[in-house]
Amino acid sequence: MKEIKAIVRQHRLDPVLDALHGHPELPGVTVSQVRGFGRTVGRPDSENAPVQYGTAEMAKLECVVDDKNVETVIRLILQAAHTGNVGDGKVFVYDVEKVVKIRTGATLHQLE
């Protein structure tokens, strides 16, 4: 299993979520509103995004997927989030060692 984290422009969040909703094996997505800065976007002199205190408002999506779905989910995010401008965001992929359901205490070896 892999965890996919994506930082995308705020106005591209709905298109990304729409694309991910169409994936039949995606178990779910967590969305957070975040602020940060990169090399150019979010710096005080940047004109590419709303800036407050030297940061740009972005959205962070997190999901855990089976290994077989990683490339498909990344492709969906890239296609829906892409504007071609500096500051479109990033996608990160991490290994997931273990998943435990809080309700049942069951350890998941693959996503249901």
N, CA and C atoms as an extended XYZ file, in Angstrom:
336
Properties=species:S:1:pos:R:3:atomname:S:1:resname:S:1:resid:I:1 pbc="F F F"
N         0.836       -1.174        0.000 N   MET     1
C         0.000        0.000        0.000 CA  MET     1
C         0.886        1.245        0.000 C   MET     1
N         0.352        2.298       -0.577 N   LYS     2
C         1.051        3.569       -0.662 CA  LYS     2
C         0.115        4.680       -0.193 C   LYS     2
N         0.712        5.692        0.427 N   GLU     3
C        -0.012        6.916        0.718 CA  GLU     3
C         0.377        7.931       -0.337 C   GLU     3
N        -0.606        8.569       -0.915 N   ILE     4
C        -0.380        9.620       -1.893 CA  ILE     4
C        -0.818       10.928       -1.256 C   ILE     4
N         0.099       11.887       -1.216 N   LYS     5
C        -0.226       13.241       -0.762 CA  LYS     5
C        -0.043       14.166       -1.943 C   LYS     5
N        -1.011       15.020       -2.163 N   ALA     6
C        -0.923       15.981       -3.254 CA  ALA     6
C        -1.231       17.367       -2.710 C   ALA     6
N        -0.394       18.315       -3.070 N   ILE     7
C        -0.635       19.723       -2.759 CA  ILE     7
C        -1.027       20.380       -4.073 C   ILE     7
N        -2.244       20.924       -4.135 N   VAL     8
C        -2.747       21.495       -5.389 CA  VAL     8
C        -3.299       22.895       -5.138 C   VAL     8
N        -3.435       23.632       -6.222 N   ARG     9
C        -4.032       24.960       -6.133 CA  ARG     9
C        -5.465       24.827       -5.608 C   ARG     9
N        -5.858       25.802       -4.808 N   GLN    10
C        -7.190       25.795       -4.210 CA  GLN    10
C        -8.298       25.679       -5.259 C   GLN    10
N        -8.175       26.421       -6.343 N   HIS    11
C        -9.235       26.410       -7.354 CA  HIS    11
C        -9.237       25.144       -8.207 C   HIS    11
N        -8.251       24.274       -8.059 N   ARG    12
C        -8.220       23.002       -8.793 CA  ARG    12
C        -8.688       21.841       -7.920 C   ARG    12
N        -9.043       22.119       -6.660 N   LEU    13
C        -9.465       21.058       -5.747 CA  LEU    13
C       -10.693       20.314       -6.250 C   LEU    13
N       -11.746       21.016       -6.623 N   ASP    14
C       -12.966       20.338       -7.074 CA  ASP    14
C       -12.737       19.477       -8.314 C   ASP    14
N       -12.019       19.963       -9.338 N   PRO    15
C       -11.739       19.086      -10.473 CA  PRO    15
C       -10.942       17.836      -10.086 C   PRO    15
N       -10.008       17.972       -9.152 N   VAL    16
C        -9.241       16.803       -8.706 CA  VAL    16
C       -10.160       15.821       -7.984 C   VAL    16
N       -10.998       16.336       -7.087 N   LEU    17
C       -11.923       15.454       -6.372 CA  LEU    17
C       -12.903       14.780       -7.325 C   LEU    17
N       -13.388       15.510       -8.316 N   ASP    18
C       -14.279       14.915       -9.314 CA  ASP    18
C       -13.587       13.767      -10.035 C   ASP    18
N       -12.334       13.963      -10.409 N   ALA    19
C       -11.577       12.912      -11.098 CA  ALA    19
C       -11.383       11.697      -10.194 C   ALA    19
N       -11.063       11.941       -8.933 N   LEU    20
C       -10.836       10.821       -8.008 CA  LEU    20
C       -12.122       10.081       -7.671 C   LEU    20
N       -13.248       10.799       -7.617 N   HIS    21
C       -14.541       10.139       -7.375 CA  HIS    21
C       -14.847        9.103       -8.454 C   HIS    21
N       -14.317        9.318       -9.641 N   GLY    22
C       -14.556        8.391      -10.738 CA  GLY    22
C       -13.739        7.110      -10.663 C   GLY    22
N       -12.782        7.035       -9.751 N   HIS    23
C       -11.947        5.832       -9.628 CA  HIS    23
C       -12.683        4.822       -8.749 C   HIS    23
N       -13.050        3.667       -9.296 N   PRO    24
C       -13.884        2.719       -8.550 CA  PRO    24
C       -13.196        2.053       -7.357 C   PRO    24
N       -11.873        2.030       -7.315 N   GLU    25
C       -11.175        1.332       -6.232 CA  GLU    25
C       -10.534        2.274       -5.221 C   GLU    25
N       -10.820        3.562       -5.313 N   LEU    26
C       -10.260        4.510       -4.364 CA  LEU    26
C       -11.114        4.495       -3.101 C   LEU    26
N       -10.541        4.111       -1.946 N   PRO    27
C       -11.347        3.972       -0.737 CA  PRO    27
C       -11.763        5.291       -0.101 C   PRO    27
N       -11.056        6.371       -0.356 N   GLY    28
C       -11.417        7.656        0.223 CA  GLY    28
C       -10.278        8.645        0.113 C   GLY    28
N       -10.580        9.898        0.415 N   VAL    29
C        -9.605       10.979        0.336 CA  VAL    29
C        -9.821       11.899        1.534 C   VAL    29
N        -8.740       12.364        2.121 N   THR    30
C        -8.789       13.372        3.169 CA  THR    30
C        -8.296       14.677        2.563 C   THR    30
N        -9.016       15.752        2.817 N   VAL    31
C        -8.666       17.064        2.264 CA  VAL    31
C        -8.412       18.041        3.403 C   VAL    31
N        -7.330       18.794        3.297 N   SER    32
C        -6.999       19.835        4.268 CA  SER    32
C        -6.704       21.127        3.520 C   SER    32
N        -7.087       22.231        4.119 N   GLN    33
C        -6.718       23.535        3.592 CA  GLN    33
C        -5.383       23.896        4.239 C   GLN    33
N        -4.385       24.189        3.425 N   VAL    34
C        -3.042       24.453        3.943 CA  VAL    34
C        -2.484       25.730        3.337 C   VAL    34
N        -1.437       26.245        3.953 N   ARG    35
C        -0.715       27.384        3.409 CA  ARG    35
C         0.760       27.060        3.435 C   ARG    35
N         1.480       27.558        2.450 N   GLY    36
C         2.909       27.334        2.408 CA  GLY    36
C         3.533       28.151        1.297 C   GLY    36
N         4.818       27.921        1.084 N   PHE    37
C         5.485       28.605       -0.011 CA  PHE    37
C         6.505       27.686       -0.636 C   PHE    37
N         6.752       27.927       -1.912 N   GLY    38
C         7.768       27.208       -2.662 CA  GLY    38
C         8.834       28.192       -3.092 C   GLY    38
N         9.516       27.855       -4.143 N   ARG    39
C        10.586       28.743       -4.609 CA  ARG    39
C        10.060       30.075       -5.115 C   ARG    39
N         8.864       30.053       -5.718 N   THR    40
C         8.314       31.300       -6.240 CA  THR    40
C         6.926       31.585       -5.699 C   THR    40
N         6.013       30.622       -5.746 N   VAL    41
C         4.640       30.876       -5.320 CA  VAL    41
C         4.567       30.950       -3.807 C   VAL    41
N         3.880       31.986       -3.324 N   GLY    42
C         3.715       32.164       -1.900 CA  GLY    42
C         4.738       33.098       -1.291 C   GLY    42
N         5.725       33.469       -2.065 N   ARG    43
C         6.692       34.453       -1.567 CA  ARG    43
C         6.022       35.817       -1.607 C   ARG    43
N         6.445       36.746       -0.780 N   PRO    44
C         5.776       38.046       -0.717 CA  PRO    44
C         5.648       38.776       -2.050 C   PRO    44
N         6.552       38.540       -3.002 N   ASP    45
C         6.472       39.246       -4.277 CA  ASP    45
C         5.760       38.432       -5.360 C   ASP    45
N         5.186       37.292       -5.011 N   SER    46
C         4.526       36.421       -5.986 CA  SER    46
C         3.170       36.978       -6.398 C   SER    46
N         2.838       36.831       -7.666 N   GLU    47
C         1.521       37.234       -8.154 CA  GLU    47
C         0.708       36.022       -8.577 C   GLU    47
N         1.195       34.809       -8.309 N   ASN    48
C         0.567       33.599       -8.825 CA  ASN    48
C        -0.529       33.015       -7.944 C   ASN    48
N        -0.664       33.460       -6.703 N   ALA    49
C        -1.662       32.880       -5.805 CA  ALA    49
C        -2.004       33.895       -4.719 C   ALA    49
N        -3.181       33.702       -4.084 N   PRO    50
C        -3.488       34.583       -2.961 CA  PRO    50
C        -2.405       34.421       -1.889 C   PRO    50
N        -1.890       35.540       -1.404 N   VAL    51
C        -0.774       35.473       -0.467 CA  VAL    51
C        -1.167       36.125        0.851 C   VAL    51
N        -0.859       35.445        1.927 N   GLN    52
C        -1.067       35.991        3.253 CA  GLN    52
C         0.142       35.599        4.085 C   GLN    52
N         0.823       36.563        4.651 N   TYR    53
C         2.010       36.314        5.462 CA  TYR    53
C         3.071       35.535        4.697 C   TYR    53
N         3.209       35.799        3.397 N   GLY    54
C         4.238       35.154        2.608 CA  GLY    54
C         3.948       33.704        2.271 C   GLY    54
N         2.676       33.307        2.293 N   THR    55
C         2.320       31.930        1.943 CA  THR    55
C         1.162       31.930        0.957 C   THR    55
N         1.054       30.861        0.206 N   ALA    56
C        -0.055       30.688       -0.725 CA  ALA    56
C        -1.051       29.694       -0.135 C   ALA    56
N        -2.333       29.950       -0.351 N   GLU    57
C        -3.367       29.014        0.089 CA  GLU    57
C        -3.441       27.872       -0.915 C   GLU    57
N        -3.342       26.656       -0.402 N   MET    58
C        -3.370       25.461       -1.245 CA  MET    58
C        -4.278       24.428       -0.577 C   MET    58
N        -4.536       23.345       -1.275 N   ALA    59
C        -5.290       22.226       -0.715 CA  ALA    59
C        -4.377       21.010       -0.693 C   ALA    59
N        -4.476       20.218        0.379 N   LYS    60
C        -3.705       18.985        0.478 CA  LYS    60
C        -4.681       17.820        0.480 C   LYS    60
N        -4.445       16.881       -0.419 N   LEU    61
C        -5.242       15.667       -0.495 CA  LEU    61
C        -4.369       14.502       -0.056 C   LEU    61
N        -4.943       13.594        0.708 N   GLU    62
C        -4.221       12.416        1.158 CA  GLU    62
C        -5.108       11.200        0.940 C   GLU    62
N        -4.523       10.148        0.396 N   CYS    63
C        -5.254        8.899        0.237 CA  CYS    63
C        -4.276        7.730        0.297 C   CYS    63
N        -4.786        6.582        0.697 N   VAL    64
C        -3.991        5.362        0.739 CA  VAL    64
C        -4.594        4.415       -0.289 C   VAL    64
N        -3.741        3.888       -1.159 N   VAL    65
C        -4.210        3.031       -2.243 CA  VAL    65
C        -3.353        1.770       -2.330 C   VAL    65
N        -3.929        0.735       -2.924 N   ASP    66
C        -3.156       -0.469       -3.224 CA  ASP    66
C        -2.094       -0.114       -4.252 C   ASP    66
N        -0.988       -0.829       -4.212 N   ASP    67
C         0.128       -0.561       -5.128 CA  ASP    67
C        -0.306       -0.522       -6.589 C   ASP    67
N        -1.252       -1.380       -6.962 N   LYS    68
C        -1.674       -1.459       -8.370 CA  LYS    68
C        -2.385       -0.197       -8.852 C   LYS    68
N        -2.877        0.633       -7.918 N   ASN    69
C        -3.628        1.836       -8.296 CA  ASN    69
C        -2.827        3.127       -8.210 C   ASN    69
N        -1.587        3.049       -7.780 N   VAL    70
C        -0.794        4.262       -7.545 CA  VAL    70
C        -0.653        5.108       -8.804 C   VAL    70
N        -0.214        4.524       -9.892 N   GLU    71
C         0.034        5.308      -11.111 CA  GLU    71
C        -1.251        5.906      -11.671 C   GLU    71
N        -2.351        5.174      -11.578 N   THR    72
C        -3.633        5.689      -12.069 CA  THR    72
C        -4.079        6.895      -11.251 C   THR    72
N        -3.966        6.802       -9.929 N   VAL    73
C        -4.377        7.911       -9.063 CA  VAL    73
C        -3.482        9.123       -9.298 C   VAL    73
N        -2.187        8.917       -9.428 N   ILE    74
C        -1.280       10.034       -9.715 CA  ILE    74
C        -1.665       10.699      -11.032 C   ILE    74
N        -1.926        9.908      -12.052 N   ARG    75
C        -2.294       10.459      -13.357 CA  ARG    75
C        -3.587       11.284      -13.265 C   ARG    75
N        -4.584       10.785      -12.518 N   LEU    76
C        -5.839       11.529      -12.356 CA  LEU    76
C        -5.590       12.878      -11.689 C   LEU    76
N        -4.752       12.883      -10.653 N   ILE    77
C        -4.436       14.133       -9.952 CA  ILE    77
C        -3.718       15.096      -10.881 C   ILE    77
N        -2.701       14.598      -11.586 N   LEU    78
C        -1.930       15.465      -12.482 CA  LEU    78
C        -2.807       16.082      -13.563 C   LEU    78
N        -3.666       15.269      -14.177 N   GLN    79
C        -4.516       15.779      -15.251 CA  GLN    79
C        -5.489       16.842      -14.748 C   GLN    79
N        -6.052       16.633      -13.558 N   ALA    80
C        -7.066       17.560      -13.044 CA  ALA    80
C        -6.463       18.804      -12.403 C   ALA    80
N        -5.241       18.714      -11.883 N   ALA    81
C        -4.635       19.840      -11.170 CA  ALA    81
C        -3.783       20.730      -12.068 C   ALA    81
N        -3.412       20.246      -13.222 N   HIS    82
C        -2.464       20.948      -14.095 CA  HIS    82
C        -3.056       22.225      -14.685 C   HIS    82
N        -2.313       23.332      -14.535 N   THR    83
C        -2.655       24.576      -15.230 CA  THR    83
C        -1.519       24.999      -16.156 C   THR    83
N        -0.333       24.446      -15.910 N   GLY    84
C         0.836       24.821      -16.690 CA  GLY    84
C         1.596       26.005      -16.125 C   GLY    84
N         1.118       26.533      -15.015 N   ASN    85
C         1.772       27.683      -14.394 CA  ASN    85
C         2.625       27.248      -13.204 C   ASN    85
N         3.589       28.090      -12.874 N   VAL    86
C         4.405       27.860      -11.689 CA  VAL    86
C         3.484       27.774      -10.481 C   VAL    86
N         3.712       26.815       -9.601 N   GLY    87
C         2.911       26.695       -8.386 CA  GLY    87
C         1.743       25.755       -8.498 C   GLY    87
N         1.721       24.900       -9.534 N   ASP    88
C         0.633       23.932       -9.666 CA  ASP    88
C         0.600       22.938       -8.514 C   ASP    88
N         1.724       22.668       -7.890 N   GLY    89
C         1.741       21.777       -6.735 CA  GLY    89
C         2.676       20.604       -6.913 C   GLY    89
N         2.538       19.632       -6.018 N   LYS    90
C         3.387       18.448       -6.020 CA  LYS    90
C         2.560       17.237       -5.614 C   LYS    90
N         3.051       16.049       -5.993 N   VAL    91
C         2.481       14.774       -5.557 CA  VAL    91
C         3.606       13.981       -4.914 C   VAL    91
N         3.337       13.457       -3.721 N   PHE    92
C         4.314       12.661       -2.985 CA  PHE    92
C         3.744       11.266       -2.771 C   PHE    92
N         4.597       10.247       -2.824 N   VAL    93
C         4.161        8.868       -2.616 CA  VAL    93
C         5.033        8.251       -1.532 C   VAL    93
N         4.365        7.637       -0.537 N   TYR    94
C         5.051        7.024        0.598 CA  TYR    94
C         4.604        5.575        0.763 C   TYR    94
N         5.504        4.744        1.263 N   ASP    95
C         5.129        3.379        1.638 CA  ASP    95
C         4.292        3.423        2.911 C   ASP    95
N         3.270        2.581        2.971 N   VAL    96
C         2.446        2.448        4.172 CA  VAL    96
C         2.784        1.099        4.797 C   VAL    96
N         3.268        1.145        6.003 N   GLU    97
C         3.698       -0.067        6.686 CA  GLU    97
C         2.525       -0.855        7.262 C   GLU    97
N         1.545       -0.134        7.787 N   LYS    98
C         0.452       -0.806        8.481 CA  LYS    98
C        -0.758        0.107        8.520 C   LYS    98
N        -1.964       -0.492        8.455 N   VAL    99
C        -3.210        0.243        8.608 CA  VAL    99
C        -4.061       -0.517        9.623 C   VAL    99
N        -4.545        0.184       10.637 N   VAL   100
C        -5.389       -0.430       11.656 CA  VAL   100
C        -6.700        0.338       11.724 C   VAL   100
N        -7.816       -0.384       11.603 N   LYS   101
C        -9.127        0.249       11.717 CA  LYS   101
C        -9.404        0.565       13.177 C   LYS   101
N        -9.752        1.795       13.464 N   ILE   102
C       -10.024        2.200       14.839 CA  ILE   102
C       -11.254        1.485       15.393 C   ILE   102
N       -12.305        1.382       14.606 N   ARG   103
C       -13.558        0.784       15.084 CA  ARG   103
C       -13.382       -0.664       15.507 C   ARG   103
N       -12.659       -1.459       14.688 N   THR   104
C       -12.572       -2.903       14.944 CA  THR   104
C       -11.212       -3.353       15.460 C   THR   104
N       -10.202       -2.527       15.269 N   GLY   105
C        -8.842       -2.930       15.632 CA  GLY   105
C        -8.199       -3.854       14.623 C   GLY   105
N        -8.917       -4.127       13.528 N   ALA   106
C        -8.404       -5.025       12.501 CA  ALA   106
C        -7.248       -4.377       11.744 C   ALA   106
N        -6.237       -5.184       11.451 N   THR   107
C        -5.125       -4.737       10.640 CA  THR   107
C        -5.435       -5.045        9.190 C   THR   107
N        -5.292       -4.056        8.334 N   LEU   108
C        -5.597       -4.231        6.915 CA  LEU   108
C        -4.309       -4.495        6.146 C   LEU   108
N        -4.321       -5.530        5.343 N   HIS   109
C        -3.166       -5.829        4.504 CA  HIS   109
C        -3.404       -5.357        3.073 C   HIS   109
N        -4.654       -5.151        2.749 N   GLN   110
C        -5.017       -4.503        1.488 CA  GLN   110
C        -6.273       -3.707        1.759 C   GLN   110
N        -6.510       -2.720        0.940 N   LEU   111
C        -7.666       -1.854        1.181 CA  LEU   111
C        -8.947       -2.525        0.738 C   LEU   111
N        -9.994       -2.276        1.465 N   GLU   112
C       -11.284       -2.901        1.161 CA  GLU   112
C       -12.161       -1.975        0.374 C   GLU   112
